[in-house]
Amino acid sequence: MSDGQLAEAARRNGSSEHAEDDAATRVSGAREGNRTGLVALASDSLSRVGGSVLGAGAGVAGAVAGRAAGFLQRRLGADLDDRDPDYIRENLPLSWLIASIWYRAEVRNLGNIPEHGRVLLVGNHTGGNLSPETIIFTLAFTTYFGVERRFHQLAHNLVLTSPLGPYLRRFGTVAASHGNAKKALAADAAVLVFPGGDWEVHRPSWQSSRIDFGDRKGFIRLALEQDAPIVPVVTIGGQETALWLDRGAWLAKLLRLDRTARLKVLPILLAPPWGLSIGDFLPRIPLPAKMTSEVLPAIHLREQFGPDPDVDEVYEHVVQVMQAALSALAAERRFPVIG
């Protein structure tokens, strides 16, 4: 979509009437949260603390444990009804300003996404914890299909437990897990996943045109289980929003973050205003790199690979198709950041 198309679509969405009564959906029985590894770890640790204290102290520890576990469960559970079409509609103009002015964003071939039903959108991850392609693609998807179509994005636990978490959930973001993705697809939603996760999103800047899922194939099993087509989405430009020097996998392992926080990397980068940073946790100013995304044709797994597809064969095909498209986008760029 061009800047003009995005702006016009955002304007139409901002003034359109509701297609359905969203409030009725929210009053739909008890909400069920899926615990992630972080929730289970917190509950287990706090329970052991509570069990070691006697008398009144045990009661206090138990209350603290319950509150902390409940807090984490609310933050990380897949409550699909947290998505708020009204909120999305109201914030489309701001999203458009960020996407079009700062990143000069371009999203191509949205028509390759099936118009109805469940679909698994598989993207390469870019830009560190800020992940600008998520904002850009959410804007493009919503302006193209309308705010009423269910669209959910999977994010790392640390993103959802950050101060931005409550706002992201209103856009449809849920914690990245097989269970959460399964629940969203079962609701016939479009779901955006990044198989490369923190490994790919923090790759060195000179590997910006490389698809690197780290041999993670769970998204294929998910698509087969839910009978959902895979629609690849490739993006370039995110690794130019900062200078990524090293993933820092060795540092994450040294600090045991791979076990305590599901962090396989602790990136080392150069970015304003801090200069040299470790971890990409501090608020930073992303460089205004031009972002370009392209949606590739849908892959219907059983139609293309038979009734019982081989996961390894499908994985190689998806990566190959995405790599060819990403290399083509990289060939279009003349200068870093400028595009």
N, C-alpha and C positions, 0 to 999 in steps of 0.2 A: 504494500500500500504506500502511496506517496504521502508527503506531509499534508497536502491539500485534502486527500481522501481521509486521512486519519482525523484531521481537524473537523471536517464536515460530519464524519460518522460520530465523533465525540459530541458535537453540537446536537445531532439528532437524538442520541441516547440521553443527553442531559435534559431534553424537553419532552421525551416520550412518556406515555402513560404506562402504568404497570400492566404487564400481560397476565398476571395472576396475583392472587392475594398471598403475599409472602408470609404474612403474620400467621396464617393458618398452618403453614408448614412447621413453624417453630414450636407449636403447642402439640407435639406428637409423641407423648409418652416419655418414659425415662431415657435419658441420654446415656449412651454406653461408651466408655473411654477405653482405648487400647493402651496398655502399658508398654512403654519402650524399655530398652535396657537401662536407661537412666532412671526411670521411675522405679523399676524393680530394685536397682542398686540402692536408691535412696530409702525405699521402704525396708529393705533387708537390714541396712546399716542402722537405721533409726530404731527398728524393732529390737535389735541386739542391745542397743543402748538402753532402751526402756526396760528390757528384761533384767539388766544388771543392777538396777536401782531398786531399793526396798521402800516399802511404805508409801508415804506421800510423794517421795521423789519418783517412784515408779509411775504414779498416776500422771505427774507432770510430764515425764519423758514420753509416756504413751500419747498424751494429748498433742505434744509437739510433733511426734512422729506422724500422727494422723493428719495433722494440719499440713505438714511439709509434703507428705505423700499425696494428699488431696490436691495441693497446689500444683505439684508437678504433673499429676494426672490430668488436671484441667488444662494445663498448658500444652500437653503433648497428645491428648486424646483426639481421635478423629471425629470431632463433632461437625459434620458437614453443614449443619444448619447455622453455624457461625458465619457462613458466607452471607453477605448482606447486599443484595442487588441495589438497594437505595443508596447505600454508602459508596458502592462502586460507581454508580451513575454520577453522584455528586463530585467524585474525585477524578473523573475522566479528564477534565480540562487541565488539572495540575499534572497528571500523568503525561498528557500530550505535550505540555510545555517542557517537561524534563526530557522526554524521548526525542522530540523534534528539534529543540533549540540546543540542548547540551550535547546530545549524542548524535544528532542528525540521522535518526534511525530510519531504517528501511526494512520492511518485512515483505517478502515476496511469496507469491503463490499460496495464499491462504485458502484458495479454492480447492487445494489438494486434501483438505480436511473434510471428512464426511459431514454432511449437513446435520445429521441426526444420530443419536445413539452414542454408546460408549466408544471411546477411542483412546489409545495410549500414545501420547506424544513423547518422543524420545529425543532429548537434546544433548548437545555437548555443552559442558558447564564452563563459564568464563567469568573473569572479573573479580575473583575473590569473594569475600563474604557479602559484598554489595550486590553481586550478580545482576548487573543492569539488564541483561537479556530477559530476566524474569519480568521486570517491570514493563519492558518494551513489548514482549510477546503477549503479556496479559492485556495490555492496552489494545494491541492489534486484534487479538482474538475477540475481545469484548465488543469492540467497535464494529467488527465484521459480522459476528453472530448475534449480538445483543446481550445485554446484561442478564437476561433471564435464563440463558443456557448455562447449565452447570459446568463450571470449569474450576478444577483444583490443581494446585501446584504442591509438590512435595519439597520440604525444606529440612535441613539439619536441625537436630534438637536445640543446639545453641542459638540458632536464629529465632526459633519460636519462644525460647525462654528469655530472649533479650527484650529491651523496652519496645522494640518494634513488633514483637509477637502479636499483641492484641489487634493491631492495625492490619497485619498480614492475614490473620485469620478471617477478618471481615472481607478480604479479597478472595478467600477460598483456600488459603494455604494450610496444609496439615503436615504433621511430622512425617518424615520419610521412613516408611516401613511397609513391608509387604501387606500387612493387615489393613493399614490405612488406605493404601492404593486399591486393595481388593474391595473395601467398603465403598469407595468412591465410584469405581467402575460398576459395581453392582447396582448403583443408583443411576446408571446410564450417563455418567459424567464424562467429560473430556479431562484427562489427567496428564499433567506434564511431569515427567521424571527425568532425572539426570543420573544415569548409571555410574558415571565417573565420580560423582560426589566431590568430597573435599580433595581427593587425589587429583582429579582433573582440573578443578576450579583454581587450584594454586600451582599449576604447572609453570615452569619458567616461561618468560615472555617470548623467548625465541622458539618455543614449541606451540605457539598460538594457533597454528594451522594443522595441528595434529589431534586426531580423535584418540583419546586414551581413557577407556572405560575400566582399565585395570582388570580385564577379564571377568567383569561382573555380568552375569547372565540372568539374574533373577527377573529382570523385566520381561524376558522372553517367556519364562515359565508363567509369569503373571498374565501375559497376553493370551497364552494358550489356555490357561485355566479359566479366564473370563471371556474367552472367544472374542477378543477385541483386536481390531486392526492396529498395527504399529505405523505411526506416521513420524518419520524422522524429521528433525528440525536442526539445521546447522547454523551456527552464529560465529562471526568473526568480529574482533575489535575489543572484546572485553579484556584480553590480556595486555592491552595497550593503555588501560586506565591507570595502571601503575607499572613499575618495573619490578617484575617478579624474578628474584635471584635464585631461590632454592625452595623446594617444597618443605624442607626441614623434617623429613620423615625420621631421620636419625635422632633429631631433638625431641620429637613427640614420643618416640620409644624410650629415650633416656629418662624423660619425665613421667613415663607411664601413662601418658594421656590417651594412648590407644586403648587402655583398659578402663580408665576411670571416666572418660568423657567421649568415647567413640571417636577420638581424633587420631587419624593416622598420620597427619602432617601438622607442622607448626611453621608456616611459611616465613621466609625472610624476604622483605621487599623494600623498595624505595618509593615513597609517595608523600605528597604534601599533606599537611604542614609539618609532619614529624621527621621527614627524611628517612633514615634507616629504621625499620620497624620489624619486630618479631611477633608473629601471631595474627596479624590483621584483625585485632580486636578493637583498637582505638578508632573513633570516628575520623575519617580522612576525606580529603577532597579528591574525587576521581578525576583523572585527566579527561578532557572532552573528546575522547576518541570516537570516530565514526563507527556506528554499529550497524551491521548488515546481517539479517537473518533470512533464511530461505527454507520454505516448507517443501519437502519432497513427496512424491506420490505415496499413497498408502500401500502398506504391505499386508495382504491378507494371508496369514501364515499357512493355513490348511489348504487354501486354494493354490498357493505357489509351491508348497513343500510337501503336500500330501496329508493324509489323515493323521499321521503320527510324526510330526516334524522332528528332525534331529536338532537339539538345542545348539550344539556347536556349529552346525552348518548354518543355521539361521543367524547366529551371532556373527560369524564371518561375513555373511552377506550384508547384514545391517551396517557393520563397521566399514565394509568396503564401499558401500553406496554413500555413506555419510562422508567418508574420507575424500572420495572423488569430488563431491559437491563442495566440501570445505576448501579443498585445494584450488578449486575454480574460483571461489570467493577471494582467496588469498592472492591469486594471480591478478585480480582486478585492482588491488591496492598498490598505490605508488609510494606512499610515505606512511610511516607509523603515525598514529593519532589523526593525521590529516585525512587518511583514507585514500 
